Amino acid sequence: LLAACLFITSEGEVAVFTGSYPGDTTWGLQGVYQISKPLGPRCLMKAGGDLAIMTEDGIVPMSKVETLDQIALQNAAITLPIAPAWRDAVLARTGVKGWQIVLWPLQSMAIINLPKANSVDRTQFIANARTGAWGRYLGWDANCFAVFNNNLYFGTSDGRVMQGEAGGQD
């Protein structure tokens, strides 16, 4: 049974170790790869048998990180269909913390929490995990998301926990 462990620096360097287990003679460095800077500590999402990494250049699959260079990864990004909007969102939020990617399996939805660029900014990107179609939610005062018991929840600026997609008054 092969295991893998990866380390991602805040500058976008990815080190991948593989083997049976750490300490075994089969355990070792598989490779070191370069991606654009990851967007905060909550930038990872399991995507089937792959790992999606949210970066300044888009959301890239780990399977492509191992075969493409940093520039070519932009064309393999899951966010390629919304590349201009992604770039605008990243530029408007340079240095702002709060990026997060969450999968809501029951609804086949990936939610990208964009940190607030200003006090009235209430935007999240949404992707259909099956079709890859993109959209956005406007108006949710969300700072973070979580899925619990197949329900979506988000934390607001004033400290409340709200249930998302629970009716027309989210």
ZIGIWO-V762032 format. One line per field, one symbol per residue. ss: DSSP state (h for helix, s for strand, l for the rest). phi: phi as a letter, one per 20 degrees, with the letter a starting at -180 (. if undefined). burial: b if it has 24 or more other ideal C-beta (glycine too) atoms within 12 Angstrom, else e. A space follows every 10 residues. Layout:
ss = ???
phi = ???
burial = ???
This chain:
ss = llssssssll llsssssssl lllllllsss sssslllsll lllsssslls sssssllsss shhhhllllh hhhhhhlllh hhhhhhhhhh hhllllllls sssshhhlss ssslllllll llssssssll lllsssssll lllsssssll ssssslllll ssssllllll
phi = .edcccccef eneddddcqf agoffefafe rccdcfgfen fdddbfcmed cedecfeped fgfegfcceg fffgfdffeg fdgfffffff ffcgneepfb ccedggdlcd ddeefffbfd fbcceccffe enfdbbdcoe eddacbdblm decbeefene ddeeldqedg
burial = eeebebebee ebebebeeee eeeeeeeeee eebbbbbbbb eebbbebeee bbbbbbbbbb bbebbbeeeb eebbebbbbb ebeeebeebb eebeeeebbb bbbbeeeebb bbbbbbeeee bebbbbbebe eeebeebeeb bbbbbbbeee ebbbeeeeee ebebbeeeee
